[in-house]
Amino acid sequence: MPLFGNSFSPKKTPPRKWSSLSSLHLMDRSTREVELGLEYGTPTMNLAGQSLKFENGHWVSESGSFMGDRRELQRLRKRNQQLEEENNLLRLKVEILLDMLSETTAESHLMEKELEELKQHNRRKK
């Protein structure tokens, strides 16, 4: 006879009335295929007023104004190239300014050190 007895005996849970709350198992096959089938169609989206669809791994314009898109794309690429060149030039200028600043700071520290040495030398003479 155990000291505390066998007090752990969980109650049995009552069986559920429905195995699933989904009504899909009640539908016939054709309705389920329409609801959950593999025929999704092509994904489409509207971005900045332009309708795009996904075909063969790429987003393609549905409007058909490909020439306008290509011209706009060329213009944007050219502008991007200009901005990249300007950015590189500005980075170079910043590097040059930092080099000049560090050189001027080093010269300033050397001059301050020489000035202190001269002051100390003058104090010794007096």
FITIPA-270982 format. One record per residue: residue in one letter; residue number from 1; x, y, z of N, C-alpha, C in turn. Coordinates in steps of 0.02 Angstrom, whole numbers. Layout:
 r   k    nc1    nc2    nc3   cac1   cac2   cac3    cc1    cc2    cc3
 A NUM      X      Y      Z      X      Y      Z      X      Y      Z
...
//
This chain:
 r   k    nc1    nc2    nc3   cac1   cac2   cac3    cc1    cc2    cc3
 M   1     42    -58      0      0      0      0     44     62      0
 P   2     38    105    -52     79    164    -55     62    211      2
 L   3    111    254     17    103    299     74     47    349     63
 F   4     45    382      3     -7    432    -11    -64    405    -54
 G   5    -58    348    -78   -110    319   -120   -101    341   -192
 N   6   -140    314   -237   -137    331   -307   -192    383   -321
 S   7   -175    447   -307   -226    499   -313   -229    529   -384
 F   8   -181    512   -427   -181    540   -494   -218    494   -542
 S   9   -279    513   -558   -317    477   -608   -357    529   -647
 P  10   -331    550   -705   -365    603   -742   -432    579   -769
 K  11   -479    626   -773   -544    610   -798   -542    604   -874
 K  12   -582    564   -900   -587    556   -973   -623    617  -1002
 T  13   -595    643  -1058   -628    699  -1091   -686    673  -1133
 P  14   -739    712  -1135   -797    689  -1175   -780    694  -1250
 P  15   -807    650  -1290   -793    653  -1362   -822    717  -1393
 R  16   -787    741  -1444   -810    802  -1478   -869    785  -1523
 K  17   -912    835  -1530   -970    825  -1572   -952    824  -1646
 W  18   -906    870  -1666   -883    873  -1735   -808    866  -1735
 S  19   -782    829  -1781   -710    820  -1785   -675    884  -1809
 S  20   -710    924  -1847   -681    985  -1873   -735   1038  -1877
 L  21   -716   1100  -1865   -764   1154  -1872   -769   1178  -1944
 S  22   -723   1155  -1986   -724   1174  -2056   -781   1139  -2092
 S  23   -811   1176  -2138   -866   1147  -2176   -841   1119  -2243
 L  24   -775   1116  -2253   -748   1092  -2317   -764   1018  -2329
 H  25   -766    979  -2276   -780    908  -2286   -853    895  -2307
 L  26   -895    946  -2298   -965    939  -2318   -975    956  -2392
 M  27   -925    990  -2423   -932   1012  -2493   -916    955  -2541
 D  28   -944    958  -2600   -927    909  -2651   -859    928  -2682
 R  29   -831    883  -2722   -764    891  -2749   -757    954  -2792
 S  30   -803    968  -2835   -797   1025  -2880   -798   1091  -2841
 T  31   -839   1095  -2789   -840   1156  -2748   -774   1165  -2711
 R  32   -748   1109  -2685   -683   1113  -2651   -627   1133  -2698
 E  33   -628   1109  -2760   -577   1128  -2808   -580   1203  -2824
 V  34   -641   1229  -2828   -649   1301  -2841   -622   1340  -2781
 E  35   -639   1317  -2720   -619   1351  -2659   -544   1345  -2646
 L  36   -516   1285  -2654   -447   1271  -2634   -404   1244  -2690
 G  37   -427   1246  -2751   -391   1215  -2806   -324   1247  -2821
 L  38   -288   1216  -2866   -222   1239  -2885   -224   1291  -2940
 E  39   -281   1306  -2967   -287   1356  -3020   -297   1426  -2989
 Y  40   -242   1457  -2973   -245   1523  -2942   -247   1579  -2993
 G  41   -225   1567  -3053   -218   1620  -3102   -151   1656  -3091
 T  42   -137   1705  -3133    -74   1741  -3125    -81   1794  -3071
 P  43    -31   1801  -3027    -34   1853  -2977    -29   1922  -3010
 T  44    -70   1968  -2988    -69   2036  -3015    -66   2085  -2958
 M  45    -40   2145  -2973    -39   2198  -2923    -41   2265  -2959
 N  46    -63   2315  -2923    -66   2382  -2950    -16   2424  -2910
 L  47     34   2450  -2944     87   2487  -2911     97   2554  -2947
 A  48     85   2608  -2911     93   2676  -2938     50   2686  -3000
 G  49    -10   2659  -2998    -56   2669  -3054    -43   2624  -3113
 Q  50      5   2579  -3108     21   2533  -3163      5   2462  -3142
 S  51    -30   2426  -3183    -50   2358  -3168      5   2310  -3193
 L  52     28   2266  -3147     81   2219  -3163     56   2148  -3151
 K  53     80   2100  -3191     64   2030  -3179    129   1989  -3180
 F  54    129   1934  -3144    188   1892  -3137    185   1835  -3188
 E  55    232   1835  -3236    234   1783  -3287    305   1760  -3296
 N  56    315   1695  -3298    380   1664  -3311    435   1692  -3266
 G  57    418   1703  -3203    469   1725  -3155    484   1799  -3156
 H  58    446   1839  -3194    458   1911  -3198    392   1949  -3194
 W  59    396   2010  -3167    337   2053  -3166    334   2090  -3233
 V  60    276   2084  -3266    266   2113  -3332    208   2162  -3329
 S  61    214   2217  -3365    160   2266  -3366    101   2240  -3406
 E  62     42   2249  -3379    -19   2227  -3414    -43   2280  -3463
 S  63    -23   2342  -3453    -50   2396  -3494    -25   2394  -3566
 G  64     33   2364  -3577     58   2358  -3645     98   2418  -3668
 S  65    109   2467  -3627    150   2525  -3648    223   2511  -3632
 F  66    250   2462  -3667    319   2442  -3654    369   2495  -3675
 M  67    356   2532  -3727    403   2583  -3749    409   2638  -3696
 G  68    354   2658  -3668    355   2708  -3616    393   2682  -3555
 D  69    383   2618  -3540    418   2588  -3484    493   2586  -3496
 R  70    513   2568  -3557    584   2563  -3573    617   2632  -3572
 R  71    582   2683  -3598    610   2751  -3596    617   2774  -3524
 E  72    566   2761  -3485    569   2780  -3414    625   2743  -3379
 L  73    632   2679  -3394    685   2639  -3364    754   2665  -3383
 Q  74    763   2683  -3447    827   2711  -3469    841   2777  -3433
 R  75    789   2819  -3427    798   2883  -3393    817   2873  -3320
 L  76    784   2825  -3288    800   2812  -3218    870   2783  -3210
 R  77    890   2739  -3256    958   2711  -3252   1010   2766  -3262
 K  78    998   2811  -3309   1045   2866  -3321   1049   2910  -3259
 R  79    992   2926  -3229    990   2968  -3169   1025   2932  -3111
 N  80   1015   2867  -3106   1048   2828  -3054   1124   2830  -3063
 Q  81   1147   2823  -3125   1219   2825  -3140   1248   2894  -3121
 Q  82   1211   2947  -3137   1235   3014  -3120   1240   3023  -3044
 L  83   1190   2999  -3009   1191   3005  -2936   1247   2964  -2905
 E  84   1260   2905  -2933   1315   2864  -2907   1382   2899  -2918
 E  85   1391   2929  -2977   1453   2966  -2991   1460   3026  -2944
 E  86   1405   3062  -2933   1407   3119  -2888   1422   3096  -2817
 N  87   1393   3041  -2797   1406   3013  -2730   1479   2994  -2722
 N  88   1508   2962  -2773   1579   2944  -2770   1623   3006  -2766
 L  89   1607   3058  -2803   1645   3120  -2801   1641   3152  -2732
 L  90   1581   3152  -2703   1573   3181  -2636   1611   3141  -2584
 R  91   1611   3076  -2590   1650   3034  -2543   1725   3050  -2549
 L  92   1748   3059  -2610   1818   3076  -2620   1834   3143  -2589
 K  93   1790   3191  -2597   1800   3257  -2567   1802   3253  -2491
 V  94   1758   3213  -2462   1758   3205  -2390   1823   3174  -2366
 E  95   1848   3123  -2402   1911   3092  -2383   1968   3143  -2386
 I  96   1969   3184  -2439   2022   3235  -2446   2017   3285  -2389
 L  97   1957   3307  -2373   1948   3355  -2318   1969   3325  -2251
 L  98   1954   3262  -2239   1975   3230  -2178   2051   3224  -2174
 D  99   2083   3208  -2231   2156   3206  -2233   2186   3275  -2217
 M 100   2157   3327  -2248   2181   3395  -2235   2171   3414  -2162
 L 101   2114   3395  -2133   2101   3411  -2063   2150   3375  -2017
 S 102   2162   3312  -2030   2209   3275  -1988   2280   3303  -1994
 E 103   2299   3323  -2055   2365   3352  -2065   2371   3419  -2027
 T 104   2320   3461  -2032   2320   3525  -1997   2320   3515  -1921
 T 105   2283   3466  -1897   2281   3452  -1825   2349   3428  -1802
 A 106   2382   3385  -1840   2449   3361  -1821   2498   3419  -1819
 E 107   2496   3464  -1869   2541   3522  -1870   2527   3568  -1810
 S 108   2463   3577  -1793   2444   3618  -1736   2472   3589  -1671
 H 109   2466   3524  -1663   2493   3492  -1603   2569   3500  -1599
 L 110   2603   3493  -1655   2676   3502  -1657   2694   3574  -1638
 M 111   2657   3622  -1664   2672   3692  -1648   2660   3706  -1574
 E 112   2606   3679  -1546   2592   3688  -1475   2648   3658  -1433
 K 113   2672   3599  -1453   2726   3565  -1417   2790   3607  -1420
 E 114   2806   3633  -1479   2866   3675  -1486   2859   3739  -1444
 L 115   2800   3769  -1443   2788   3829  -1404   2796   3815  -1330
 E 116   2771   3759  -1306   2780   3740  -1236   2854   3731  -1220
 E 117   2890   3698  -1264   2962   3688  -1253   2999   3754  -1250
 L 118   2981   3802  -1294   3012   3868  -1293   2996   3904  -1228
 K 119   2934   3900  -1204   2915   3931  -1141   2955   3902  -1084
 Q 120   2962   3837  -1083   3000   3804  -1029   3074   3824  -1033
 H 121   3100   3830  -1093   3170   3849  -1102   3181   3921  -1078
 N 122   3134   3966  -1092   3139   4035  -1069   3135   4039   -993
 R 123   3093   4000   -962   3087   4000   -889   3152   3977   -856
 R 124   3186   3930   -888   3249   3904   -860   3303   3958   -862
 K 125   3302   3998   -914   3354   4050   -922   3344   4105   -869
 K 126   3283   4119   -848   3271   4173   -800   3286   4153   -732
//
